[in-house]
Amino acid sequence: MRKRKKGRKLSRKRDQRKALLKSLANSLLLKEKIKTTEAKSKEISRFVERQISRAKIGNLLSRRLLSNFFSPRIVKKLVDEIGPRYKEKKGGYTRVIKLGRRKSDGARMAIVELVK
C-alpha cells in the first residue's frame, strides 16, 4: 500500500534516484531551464523548490545544508542570485511546461524552468 508515501521511484534504487535528482537539480540551477520526462520534471520541481526556499534564508546553516546537495559554485549562485530574486515570493519558483510525447519511446516530455 502507498499510504503517506511521497515521491516517485522513477524505476531506480534509492542511491540512483538521489544521484539523478542531484544532477538534474544542478543542471536546472545552472541553465535555469531543462527538458526531461514529465515524472522526473515533477520530482525535480519539488526538490528545487525546497532548496530555493532554504537558499532564501541565506545564513550559514542553510549554506551548509545546501552544500550537501550542490557544488560550492551552485551554492553561491543559489544564495547570492536565485535566493534574493524570490525574496518576496512564497513559493512557485519553478514552472513545468508539458510537451508532447518523445518520438522514440513515447515518454511524456516536459520543460522545467525557473520563473523569472
N, C-alpha and C positions, 0 to 999 in steps of 0.2 A: 504494500500500500504506500501511497505517496503523501500521506498526511503531514503537513507542516514542513515539507522539504522544498527548499527554494533552489532555483537554478536548474541548469540543463547539464547533462553529462557530455554532450557533444561527441559521443562514441569514443571517449578516451578515458584512460585511468586518471586518477586524481593529480598525479605529478605532471602528466602530459597536458591535462586541462589547465593547470596552473601556469605552465610554461607558455601555452598558447595564449592565454589571457594576457600574460605579461608582454609577449611580443606584439600582439595586436594593439594593446594599450600604448606601447612605445611608438608604434607606427602612427597611431591616431594622434598622439600628442605632438609628435614631430611634424607630421604633414597636415594635421588638422582635418583630414578627410581620407577615408579608406573605403574600399569596395570589398565586401565579403559576403558570406551566406547570411540569410535572414536570421537564423538561430544564433550564429556567432555574433551578429551585429547587436541583437538584443542583449546578449550577455555582456558584451564589451561595453555597451552603453551603460548598463547598471554599474559595472566595475569602475568605469572612468568617472561617472557622476559622483560616486563616493569619494574617489581620490581628489577630485576638484574641490569638493566641499571641505576636505581635510586641508587642502592647499590654501584655501581662503583664510584659514586661521593664521597660518604663516609663522607660528612660533617654532621653537627648537624641537619640541616633541613631534609636531606634525611633519617637520622636515625629516626626522629620524624614521618615522613610520613610513613616509613616502620612499625613503631610501631602501626599504625592504623590497620594494617592487621595481624601482626605476634606477637608472644610472644617475650620477650626480648632475650631468648636463640636463637631463629631463626634469629632475627635481628643481633645479634652478629655474628652468623655464616655467614650470608649474607654479612655483611660489612667487616669482618676480613678474611674470607676464600674464599667465592664464588666471591665476587666483584673483588679482586686482581687477581684471576685466569683468568678472562676475560678482564683484563685491556686493552690489545692490540686489542681485538675483538670488532667489532662494531655492533654485533647482531648475531642471530643464536645460542643462548645459549642452546636451548633445541632441542631435536630430537623426532619426533613422528614416531614410527615404527608400521605399520599396521599389525594386526594379522588376524586370521580367524574370523568366527562368533562364538559367545557363544552358547554352546550346548542347554542350557535350553530355551532361548527365541530368539535366532538368532541375537542378537545385535552384531554389528561390534565392535571388541575389538582392542585396541592399547596400546602400551607401550610408556610412556613419560619418557625421561631421560635427564639429564644434560649432555651436550657434554663435554668431558674431555679436 
